[in-house]
């Protein structure tokens, strides 16, 4: 029988109140609390905490406040930068390429709930992975929904709600986010 964590990572319905998952989230919440309460001069401490949370392929910087669910599902490439107020609900894999910039208050949500009310009332949820390609800039206040793939060399305009995949070399904006032009 598969664990609830295995179901979660496979994108299947799972119970978020599973003992193992609750323990992992609580551990991360403590790290996030420490991170978000560091003083500006405590740069080394912030970096140490972030390295415990996130899988990084090189140098990266995340401004506080920052929030995530598990941390270990977030992988960032070289030269990644997230501005203030970033939220990543990493119930499933979030893969972010190199040279990616997130403006303030970007929200990345892998988590979702069943549409059917009876199924939703069981308390089970599911998640879909998100991928953001290299050399991409996500404008302030953007929301990226579960299962979305954003290509390489993309600019997403501020305030966008990304509900569908965005192709390489494009500028996309709006709610819902749509490609406005190719680069």
Secondary structure, DSSP 8 states (H G I E B T S, - for coil): ---HHHHHHTTS-EETT-HHHHHHHHHHHHHHHHHHT--TT-HHHHHHHHHHH-EEES-EEE-SSEEES-STTEEEETTEEE-TTEEEE-SS-EEE-TT-EE-TT-EEE-EEE-SSHHHHTTTEEEE--EEE-SS-EE-TT-EE-TT-EE-SS-EE-TT-EE-S-B-SSEEEETBTTEEEEE-
